[in-house]
Amino acid sequence: SAVISQKPSRDICQRGTSLTIQCQVDSQVTMMFWYRQQPGQSLTLIATANQGSEATYESGFVIDKFPISRPNLTFSTLTVSNMSPEDSSIYLCSGQGDYGYTFGSGTRLTVV
Amino acid sequence: AQSVTQPDIHITVSEGASLELRCNYSYGATPYLFWYVQSPGQGLQLLLKYFSGDTLVQGIKGFEAEFKRSQSSFNLRKPSVHWSDAAEYFCAVGLGGSQGNLIFGKGTKLSVKP
């Protein structure tokens, strides 16, 4: 199965700033997704990253807050913009291919 | 709407005892079913998956799961738990096709007593 490298693994950020998270897959995947896992909670889908076009966002998530890029079939970024303490979460990317699904190791974000 | 229910938030078992983690899903057809494990501070690791065929699925680390269509369940089992199995376990449903994302249950935290 594919391997996803996600970075940074963790960060502590000041409120009002932005953080960009990167995911690199070692092989092509058909679909890529971004999830948020708030403390003690399950994973919630933020958006589907579409190659070469705008991401598809789930209800409650907007592009201005979580801009996503996917310039090719193996790379995607998620930016958490204008951060507040409520954005403190683990953010995970996922790739879907013929093998099923694989996940990055996650980015643990703390906003202070 | 599709959903996944893991009714047990926290389970504690003794090392060497058997384990069963429950998962029920709501979906009109047979979905793709997954179990993932997440250790503290770690990402998700796939334990096993069911797409079709034999309803008893074998996974890594001695885990297995059984798909029961009549009960809309996909319970995870292990005959003898090891202390290293202490972690959070997530059941997930994949719808496939253009709706390729996974829908996760809320997770079950497993603690193992020595």
Chai-1 contact restraints between the chains, C-beta under 6 A:
chainA,res_idxA,chainB,res_idxB,connection_type,confidence,min_distance_angstrom,max_distance_angstrom,comment,restraint_id
A,M31,B,G100,contact,1.0,0.0,6.0,A-B,restraint_1
A,F33,B,N101,contact,1.0,0.0,6.0,A-B,restraint_2
A,S42,B,F104,contact,1.0,0.0,6.0,A-B,restraint_3
A,S42,B,K106,contact,1.0,0.0,6.0,A-B,restraint_4
A,S42,B,G107,contact,1.0,0.0,6.0,A-B,restraint_5
A,L43,B,F104,contact,1.0,0.0,6.0,A-B,restraint_6
A,L45,B,N101,contact,1.0,0.0,6.0,A-B,restraint_7
A,Q96,B,G100,contact,1.0,0.0,6.0,A-B,restraint_8
A,G100,B,K49,contact,1.0,0.0,6.0,A-B,restraint_9
A,F103,B,G43,contact,1.0,0.0,6.0,A-B,restraint_10
A,F103,B,L44,contact,1.0,0.0,6.0,A-B,restraint_11
A,S105,B,G43,contact,1.0,0.0,6.0,A-B,restraint_12
A,G106,B,G43,contact,1.0,0.0,6.0,A-B,restraint_13
